[in-house]
Amino acid sequence: MLGLSPEHLLVLLVAALFILGPERLPGAMATVRKTAQKAKDALANAHEQISSELGPEFEQLRKPLGELNQLRRLDPRTAVNRLLLDPSAARSPAVAPATASTPPPAAVADGTRVDMEAT
């Protein structure tokens, strides 16, 4: 919830208890709950209104934005390797999340391969 861990929420609740006191805390929590519900309803109504007014254009707009969000999740090294150096990435616009991989063994001048991690 809002990127807060349960420990952070507990600390906030204890701080609110000390600041507001036990008499006013239930009323304050009810107010926060009502405000959060109103915000959630307003966002749902805005999403519904935009999708009804734009229709299929809304879905065409969402697809590139989703691809952009996938690119934002990549770290720079993975993005460069995936998009510039990987030939299969040029054919596929979808970007997979970053995964850890081991580098290939180094080649020696006579054509044999040497595993640098084993030495």
N, C-alpha and C positions, 0 to 999 in steps of 0.2 A: 504494500500500500504506500504510494508516494515514494517508493524507494527506501523506506525506513524499515529497519530490522525490528523484530519484537522487543529487543532490549532498548532501542531508542524510543519506541512507543511507550514502554513502561517508565522510562525516565521522564518523558514529557507528561505522562499522566500523574506521576508523583509531584513534579514541579507545578502542574496545574492545581493539584490538591493543596499544596502549600500556598500558592498565590491566591487562589479563589476561596479556599476554605471548603469544608464539607457541606456547608449550607447551599452555596451557589454553584458547586461543581455539577450536580445533575442537570440544572437548567442550562448551564453553558454547554454541556455535552449534547443536550437536545437541540440547542441552537446550531451547533456545528453540524450535527447530523442532518437537520433540515436544510441548512445551507448547501451541504454537499449533495443532497438529493436534488435540490433545485438546479445546481450546476450540472449534474449528470443529466437531468431531464432537458435542460437548455441545449446541451451538446447533442443529445440524441435528436431533438427537434431540428437543430441546425443541420445535422447530417442528413436527416430525412428530407428537409426542404431543398438542400443543395442537390441531392440525388434525384429528387422529383423534377426540379427545374432543369437540370442539365441532362438528365436521362443517360443515354449511352455515352455521351461525351465525358461524363463523370468517370465512368469505368476506363475510358481511354486515358484520362488524366491520372488515374490512380496507378495504372501499370508502370509508367516511367518513374513515378515517385517511389513505388515499391522497389524498383531496380536501383534507384539512387540510394535508398536506405540500405540495401544489401551492400553497395559499394562503401558506404560510410562505416560499416561494421568491420571492414578489412583494415589491417595494419598496412603501412606503406610498403614494406618489403613484399608482403603477400600480394598486394594489389599490382605491383610492378611485375612480379614473376607471373602472376595469373593472367594479366591483361596484355602485357607486352611480349613476354617470352614464351608463353604457352600457345602453340598454334591452335589447339582445340578451343581456347577461350575466344578466339576471333570469330569462330563459327557460332558459338553459343553465347548469347547476351546474358544469360543467367549466371550469376557468380556464386560459387559455393563458399561457405564459411571457411575461415582459415583453419588449416590442419597442420600439425607438426609432422615433418617428414625428415628423413635422414638424407644427407647429401650423397650423390653417387661416388663410387670409388674413383680415385685419380688415375689417369692414364700415364704410362711411362713411354719414353720415346720409342722403345722397341715394340709397342703395341700391347704389352701385358698390363693388366690392371693391378693396382696396389690399393689395399684397404688401409687408409690413413688412420682409422680408429684402432686398428689392431696393432699398430706399431708403437 
